[in-house]
Amino acid sequence: MILSTNILPSFAANLAHPPVVFDYLDHLEESASIYYPGSALGEVVKQVVRLITRYNLRKARSVITVTQELSDFLHDLGIKDITVIANGVDTKLLGPLSMKEAKKSLGLNGVVLGYVGSLEHWVDLETVVSAMPQLDATLLVVGPGLFTDYGEEIKKMAKDLGVLDRIVFTGAVEYGQLSRYISAMDIGLNPLKMMKKNEYAAGGKVFNYLACGRPVLSSRMISLERLLGDEIYYYDDVASFAAHVKNILTAGGGEKRYRALAERYDWREMAEDYEKVLQKARSPGSR
């Protein structure tokens, strides 16, 4: 039995004919091409990844995906055996710490808006930075760039807007340290550009914020709205982002409620669902 989330190992495994379960985490063809924004190479990468991915999906005994939107997409491709298991979080590794102590340990003061994740072109830090002149807050950006200069572009934009001195870029942080960084945030941000990769998937960072008892402000994404409803906040543009920040800060509280929501998506709770899929796929009756 092979459980794969990567297209090339899945392709090799399917050629060797062991039972394969493909974990389809996001819109892979768009994820691969986004590293080459607006280029002919990006389009070539997209088409190649599309061909390999669809071969893998059709050869797999079973497919796991993270949202109903991705399940519908796969069903339209003719994939039959699909199980939806949402993204989650390890609530034993991530949990709320004292906000005051967390801020002090990181040298932060006042209101802190925070983003945890990669600095790449599928992220919409442009809207966040554009709103900073309207807000009396610090932006904490936790995570590395991967293959592009997106992070440098955001720094240049912040400098041009005169807010670079209120943005802290930490680079990559060990997972075991994330509780301290997230606990220093008044609001956890999930800023994403409108593309299928983002609209169809529901990334893990939202659950990381919730596990630390922090409210979440996200780009309006259909998958998240259907999954979490009004448990989190959504913005549509710079004006609504700034307005929601102020409303969330005014409302305050909610740490226990957010933590309880995250516990519903603990990996230990969802492990049984994974096990059922794997047991079914390895049985002699599976194709």
C-alpha positions as CSV (number, residue, x, y, z in Angstrom):
1,M,0.0,0.0,0.0
2,I,1.3,3.5,-0.9
3,L,-0.3,6.7,0.3
4,S,1.0,9.6,-1.9
5,T,0.4,13.3,-2.0
6,N,3.0,14.0,-4.7
7,I,2.5,13.5,-8.4
8,L,5.8,12.0,-9.4
9,P,6.1,9.3,-6.7
10,S,2.4,8.5,-7.4
11,F,3.2,8.1,-11.1
12,A,6.1,5.8,-10.4
13,A,4.0,3.8,-7.9
14,N,1.2,3.4,-10.4
15,L,3.6,2.0,-13.0
16,A,4.7,-0.6,-10.4
17,H,1.1,-1.6,-9.7
18,P,0.9,-1.7,-5.9
19,P,-2.3,-0.4,-4.3
20,V,-2.1,3.4,-4.3
21,V,-4.3,5.9,-2.3
22,F,-3.8,9.4,-3.7
23,D,-4.2,12.3,-1.2
24,Y,-5.3,15.2,-3.4
25,L,-4.6,18.2,-1.1
26,D,-5.2,21.1,-3.5
27,H,-5.6,22.0,-7.2
28,L,-2.2,20.5,-8.1
29,E,-1.9,21.8,-11.7
30,E,-2.4,25.4,-10.6
31,S,-0.1,24.9,-7.5
32,A,2.7,23.8,-9.8
33,S,2.4,26.6,-12.3
34,I,2.0,29.4,-9.8
35,Y,5.8,29.5,-9.3
36,Y,6.0,30.9,-12.9
37,P,3.4,33.7,-12.8
38,G,2.3,35.0,-16.2
39,S,4.9,33.0,-18.2
40,A,4.8,30.5,-21.0
41,L,6.8,28.1,-18.9
42,G,4.1,28.2,-16.3
43,E,1.5,27.2,-18.8
44,V,3.6,24.3,-20.0
45,V,4.1,23.1,-16.4
46,K,0.4,23.4,-15.8
47,Q,-0.4,21.1,-18.8
48,V,2.2,18.5,-17.9
49,V,1.1,18.4,-14.3
50,R,-2.5,18.1,-15.4
51,L,-1.7,15.0,-17.5
52,I,0.3,13.3,-14.8
53,T,-2.2,14.1,-12.1
54,R,-5.2,12.8,-14.0
55,Y,-3.4,9.6,-14.8
56,N,-2.6,9.2,-11.1
57,L,-6.1,9.9,-10.1
58,R,-7.6,7.4,-12.5
59,K,-5.1,4.6,-11.6
60,A,-5.4,5.1,-7.8
61,R,-7.6,2.6,-5.9
62,S,-9.0,5.5,-3.8
63,V,-8.6,9.3,-3.5
64,I,-8.7,11.4,-0.4
65,T,-9.3,15.1,-0.6
66,V,-9.9,18.0,1.8
67,T,-13.1,19.7,0.7
68,Q,-16.4,19.0,-1.0
69,E,-15.4,21.5,-3.7
70,L,-12.3,19.4,-4.6
71,S,-14.5,16.2,-4.4
72,D,-16.9,17.7,-6.9
73,F,-14.0,18.6,-9.2
74,L,-12.7,15.1,-9.0
75,H,-16.1,13.6,-9.6
76,D,-16.5,15.6,-12.8
77,L,-13.2,14.0,-14.0
78,G,-14.8,10.6,-13.6
79,I,-13.2,9.6,-10.3
80,K,-15.6,7.4,-8.3
81,D,-14.0,6.4,-5.0
82,I,-13.5,9.8,-3.2
83,T,-13.4,10.4,0.6
84,V,-13.4,14.0,2.0
85,I,-11.3,14.4,5.1
86,A,-10.8,18.0,6.1
87,N,-7.4,19.5,7.0
88,G,-6.7,19.5,10.7
89,V,-4.2,20.3,13.4
90,D,-2.3,18.6,16.2
91,T,-3.9,20.3,19.2
92,K,-1.4,18.7,21.6
93,L,1.5,20.4,19.8
94,L,-0.3,23.8,19.2
95,G,-2.1,25.5,22.0
96,P,-2.8,29.0,23.4
97,L,-0.1,30.7,25.5
98,S,-0.2,34.0,27.3
99,M,-0.6,36.7,24.7
100,K,1.3,39.2,26.9
101,E,4.2,36.8,27.5
102,A,4.3,35.7,23.8
103,K,4.5,39.3,22.6
104,K,7.2,40.2,25.1
105,S,9.3,37.2,24.1
106,L,9.2,38.3,20.5
107,G,9.7,42.0,21.2
108,L,6.2,43.0,20.0
109,N,3.9,45.6,21.4
110,G,0.3,46.7,20.8
111,V,-2.0,45.0,18.3
112,V,-0.4,42.2,16.2
113,L,-1.9,40.8,13.0
114,G,-0.2,37.6,12.0
115,Y,0.3,35.4,9.0
116,V,1.9,31.9,9.1
117,G,2.8,30.3,5.8
118,S,4.9,30.4,2.6
119,L,5.6,33.7,0.9
120,E,4.5,32.9,-2.7
121,H,2.3,34.3,-5.4
122,W,-0.9,32.5,-4.3
123,V,-0.8,34.6,-1.1
124,D,-2.6,38.0,-1.0
125,L,-0.4,40.0,1.4
126,E,-0.9,42.9,-1.0
127,T,-4.4,43.5,0.4
128,V,-3.1,43.2,4.0
129,V,-0.2,45.6,3.4
130,S,-2.5,48.1,1.6
131,A,-4.7,48.2,4.7
132,M,-1.8,48.8,7.1
133,P,-1.8,52.6,6.8
134,Q,-5.4,52.6,8.1
135,L,-4.5,50.4,11.1
136,D,-2.5,51.0,14.3
137,A,-1.0,47.5,14.3
138,T,2.1,45.4,13.6
139,L,2.1,42.7,11.0
140,L,4.0,39.6,11.9
141,V,4.9,37.4,8.9
142,V,6.1,33.9,9.9
143,G,7.4,31.7,7.0
144,P,9.9,31.5,4.2
145,G,9.8,32.2,0.5
146,L,10.1,29.1,-1.6
147,F,11.1,29.6,-5.2
148,T,10.2,33.2,-6.1
149,D,10.9,36.8,-4.9
150,Y,7.3,37.4,-3.6
151,G,8.5,38.3,-0.2
152,E,10.8,40.9,-1.6
153,E,8.0,42.4,-3.6
154,I,5.9,42.7,-0.4
155,K,8.7,44.4,1.4
156,K,9.1,46.9,-1.5
157,M,5.4,47.6,-1.4
158,A,5.4,48.1,2.3
159,K,8.4,50.5,2.0
160,D,6.5,52.5,-0.7
161,L,3.5,52.8,1.6
162,G,5.6,53.8,4.6
163,V,4.7,50.8,6.7
164,L,7.8,48.6,6.5
165,D,8.8,49.6,10.0
166,R,5.6,48.0,11.3
167,I,6.1,44.6,9.6
168,V,8.2,41.8,11.1
169,F,9.5,39.0,8.8
170,T,10.7,36.1,10.8
171,G,11.5,33.6,8.1
172,A,10.9,29.9,8.7
173,V,10.1,28.8,12.3
174,E,10.1,25.3,13.7
175,Y,6.6,23.8,14.1
176,G,7.2,23.3,17.8
177,Q,7.7,27.1,18.2
178,L,4.5,28.1,16.4
179,S,2.3,28.3,19.5
180,R,4.5,31.2,20.8
181,Y,4.2,33.1,17.5
182,I,0.5,32.6,17.0
183,S,-0.2,33.3,20.6
184,A,1.4,36.7,20.1
185,M,-1.2,37.5,17.4
186,D,-4.5,39.3,18.1
187,I,-5.8,38.0,14.8
188,G,-4.6,35.2,12.5
189,L,-4.7,36.0,8.8
190,N,-5.5,33.7,5.9
191,P,-5.0,36.1,2.9
192,L,-5.3,34.3,-0.4
193,K,-5.7,35.3,-4.0
194,M,-8.8,34.2,-6.0
195,M,-7.8,31.0,-7.8
196,K,-9.0,27.5,-7.8
197,K,-6.0,26.3,-5.7
198,N,-7.3,28.6,-2.9
199,E,-11.0,28.5,-3.5
200,Y,-11.3,24.7,-3.5
201,A,-8.9,23.9,-0.7
202,A,-9.0,24.8,3.0
203,G,-5.4,25.1,4.2
204,G,-4.1,24.0,7.6
205,K,-3.0,27.5,8.9
206,V,-6.6,28.3,9.7
207,F,-6.7,25.4,12.1
208,N,-3.3,26.3,13.6
209,Y,-4.7,29.8,14.5
210,L,-7.8,28.3,16.0
211,A,-5.8,25.7,18.0
212,C,-4.1,28.7,19.7
213,G,-7.4,30.3,20.4
214,R,-7.1,33.1,17.9
215,P,-9.8,34.6,15.7
216,V,-9.2,34.1,12.0
217,L,-9.7,36.7,9.2
218,S,-9.6,35.1,5.8
219,S,-10.1,36.0,2.2
220,R,-13.6,35.0,1.2
221,M,-13.2,31.4,0.0
222,I,-16.2,29.2,-0.8
223,S,-14.6,26.0,0.7
224,L,-13.9,27.8,4.0
225,E,-17.3,29.4,4.2
226,R,-19.0,26.0,3.7
227,L,-16.7,24.3,6.2
228,L,-16.5,26.8,9.0
229,G,-19.4,29.2,8.2
230,D,-19.4,32.2,10.5
231,E,-17.0,30.7,13.0
232,I,-14.3,32.8,11.3
233,Y,-14.3,36.2,9.5
234,Y,-14.1,37.0,5.8
235,Y,-13.0,40.1,3.9
236,D,-13.4,41.0,0.2
237,D,-11.1,44.0,-0.3
238,V,-8.9,46.5,1.5
239,A,-11.8,48.4,3.1
240,S,-13.5,45.4,4.5
241,F,-10.2,44.0,5.7
242,A,-9.6,47.1,7.8
243,A,-13.2,47.2,9.0
244,H,-13.1,43.6,10.1
245,V,-9.8,44.0,12.0
246,K,-11.4,46.9,14.0
247,N,-14.6,44.9,14.6
248,I,-12.7,41.8,15.8
249,L,-10.5,43.8,18.1
250,T,-13.6,45.4,19.6
251,A,-15.4,42.1,20.1
252,G,-12.4,40.5,21.8
253,G,-12.5,37.2,23.7
254,G,-13.4,33.8,22.2
255,E,-10.2,31.9,23.0
256,K,-12.0,28.9,24.4
257,R,-14.5,28.8,21.6
258,Y,-11.8,28.9,18.9
259,R,-9.8,26.2,20.7
260,A,-12.9,24.0,21.0
261,L,-13.5,24.4,17.3
262,A,-9.9,23.3,16.5
263,E,-10.3,20.2,18.6
264,R,-13.1,19.0,16.3
265,Y,-10.4,18.9,13.6
266,D,-7.6,17.3,15.6
267,W,-5.7,14.8,13.5
268,R,-6.4,12.1,16.2
269,E,-10.1,12.4,15.5
270,M,-9.6,12.1,11.8
271,A,-7.1,9.3,11.8
272,E,-9.9,6.7,12.0
273,D,-11.3,8.1,8.7
274,Y,-7.9,7.7,7.1
275,E,-7.5,4.2,8.4
276,K,-10.9,3.2,7.0
277,V,-9.9,4.4,3.5
278,L,-6.6,2.6,3.6
279,Q,-8.1,-0.7,4.9
280,K,-10.7,-0.6,2.1
281,A,-8.1,0.1,-0.6
282,R,-5.9,-2.8,0.5
283,S,-8.7,-5.4,0.5
284,P,-8.7,-7.9,-2.3
285,G,-12.0,-6.7,-3.6
286,S,-10.7,-3.2,-4.4
287,R,-9.8,-2.4,-8.0
